[in-house]
C-alpha cells in the first residue's frame, strides 16, 4: 500500500489516479496528523510526501517517522516545488530515496514510483516461491493465514497483560517463537522481520509498547491478505 501525503487536492488527484492506473493500492493523508495516524494502523510500503503541509514541515514529519522502528525502513518519495541541497540531504537521512519536483511530469513520475517500489521492504513471500514450498497453497492458504493472525491477537493480548504487571518472559518468548514460525509458514516475511527487529526479550516498557504498535500494522496486513483470498473464493478457517 502506498501512502500519499498531500494537501493540494489537484496534485493528490493526479497521484491517486496514476497509482490506480498502475494498480497500486493507496491511502491519502491531507495533514501531518492524519499521516501519523495512518502510520499507526496501515501496512504502508511506500510514502509519497509533500514537504509542506498545513500542520507540519516535511522534514519534521520524516524525522518523526524515523523514530518509529516498525516503520522507519519504509522508503519515501518527496514531492516539492523547491528543495535546497540541505533539505535533500536531511530528508535522505530520514529515509527519502527520491525527490520529485512539482508540477509533476506524468511520463517520468510513474517510472520513479515503480523504481521506488522495488526498494520497499518485502512484506509477503512471492506466490511462485510459496507454491514451491507449499504445493497445496491454493486450497489451504486462507485457513493458515487466519491461524497465524489469531496468534498475533493472542500475542498482543499477552503483551497487554504484561504491561499491567511483571512480564512472564518464558511465556512471551514462546509466543514469539510460535508466531514467527507461523508467519514464515504463510510467507508473512515482514511480520517475522518486525519480530526479529523489535523483540529482544527484555520485557521492558519500551519493548512491549513498540511490539504492540508493530502488531497493529501486521494485523492490518493480514486483514488485507485474508480479504484478498476470500475474494478469490477460499473458505475461512474456524479459529476460536
N, C-alpha and C positions, 0 to 999 in steps of 0.2 A: 504494500500500500504506500502511495506517495502522498505526503502532506504538502499542501500549498498554503504558505503563509503570505497573504497578500491582502492589503486593504483597498486597493484600487479595483472597482468592480469590472472594468473593461479588461485589465490585464488578467485578473482572476478568471474571467470568462474565456479568454484566449487560451490560457494554460490548461484549464479544465477541459475545454473542447479538444485540444491537441492530445491530452492524455487519454481521453475517451476514445479518440480515433486510433491511438496507439495500443488500446486495450489494456491500459493500466488502471487499476482501481485507485481511487484518490479520496481525500477528505480536504475540506477547506477550513482555514482559520483566518479570521479577518482582524484579529488583535493578538498581541503577545500573550495576554491572559488566556485566550481561547487556545492558542497553540500549546501552551504549557499544560493545560487541562487535557488535551488530546495526547500529549506525551505520557500521561499517567494511565491512559486507558486503551490506546490503539496500537496495534502491531505495525508500526511505521518502518518502512525500509529505506526511504529517501525523503529528504526535506528540500523543498524549493522555497526559499525565503526572501521576501522583500527586506531590505536593510533599514527601511524607515517605516515604522508603524505608528499609529496614533498614540499608543500607550507604551511603546518600547523602542529602544535603539537596537538595531540588528545585532551589533557586537555583544551588547549586554545579554540579549536573548541567547545567542550562541554560547556565551560563557556559562549561562545557567544550565543549558543542555549538557555542556561538557562536564559538569559536576555530577551528573546522574549516571552511575555506572551501567545501568541497564539500557541506556540509550546513547551514551557518549560516542559509540563507534558508528552511529548512523551518519552517512555522508550528507553533506549539504551543498546545494547549488544556490548561490546567492544571485538575486536579481536586483539591480540598482542602476540608476541613471548616472551616478557619479561615484567613483571609488578611488581614493588615494592609495599609493603603494602601502602606506602604513595600515590602512584599513584592510587591504587584501591580505597582507602578511598576518595580521591579527586574526582575521577570520579563518585563514588556513590552519592556524594553531588550534582553532576550536572545531575543526572537522570539515571546513569548506573545501571542496575539491574543484570548484569551477565558479567563475563569475560570468553572468550573462547580463549584457548591457541592455537597458530599456531605451527605446521601444524594442520589443522582441522581434527577431527575424525568424519567421516560422521555419524556413528551409533549414537553417542551421540548428535551431533550438531542439528539434526532435532528435537529431543525431547526438547532441550533447546529453540529452536525457538518457538515451539508450546507453551511451558510454558510462554515464554516472551509475546506472542500474547494474552495470557489470561489477561495480565496486561495493555494492551493498552486501552486508553480512548474509550468508546463506541461511535461510530460515528452515527450508524443508529439503530433504533428500530428493534428487530428481526421480521422476517416475521410472525412467529407464533403470537406474541403479536399484531402486526399490523392487522392481519387477524381477531383477536378477536374484535379489536376496530373498524375496517372498513370492514364489511362483503363484500363490493363491491370493495375491494382493487384491485383485478386483472384487472378490467375494467378501473379504473379511476386514478390509481396512476401516470401515465405519465403526464396527464394534471395538476394534483395537484403539482407535482414536478416543472413543468415549471412555474406555477403561483408563487410558493414560490421563485424560482430562479429569476424571474423578480422583486420581492420585494427586493431581495438582490441588484440587479442592481440599482433599484430606490433609495434605502437607500445609496448606495455608491455615487450616483450622488448628493444626498442631502448633504452628508458629504464633498464631493469635493467643493461644493458651499460654505459650511460653513467655509471651510479652507481659503477662499478668503475674508471673511467679518466677520460680527458678527453672530454667530450661533443662529438660532431660536430654542431654546431648546424645546419649546412646540411641534413644528413640528418634530424634531428629536426624541424625546421621543415617539411620536405617531408612528413613523416609527418602532422604536424598538419593541413596543408592538405588532404591526401588524406582523412584521417579525418573532418575537419569536413565536407567535401563529401559523403562517403558517408553520414554521419549525417543531414545535411539531406535527402539524396535519399530516405531511408527515413522521414523525418518524426521522427527522434530529436532533438527540439529541445533537450531537457535535456542530451544529450551534447555537442552543439555549443556550448551556453551554458557548460557547465563548462570546455570548452577555452578559450573566449574569456575566461573569468573568471580561470582559474588560469595558463594558459600565456602567459608574456610573452617567451619566447625568450632568457632569460638563461642557462639551463642550470645555475643554482646548485643546491646540495644541497636546499634547501627546496622549490624549484620541482619538481625531479624527484620528490621524496618525495610532495608533495601531488598532483601529477598522477597518479602511480601509484595513490594512495589513491582518487582520484576514478574512475579507470578500473575498479577492482574493482567499484564500485557500478554503473557503466554496463554492465559485462559482465553483472552480475546482472539488470539491466533488460532487456537483450537476450535473456538466457535465458528470462525470463518471456514476452516477446513472441514468441519463436520457438516456445516450448511452446504458446502460445495459438493460433498459426497452424497448428501441426501438428495440434492437436486439431480444427481445422476441416477437416483433410484436405489441407493443402498439402504438396507434395513438398519434400524437402530438397535443398539445393544440394550439389554435390560441391566442397567447399572444401579445398584442400590447403595 
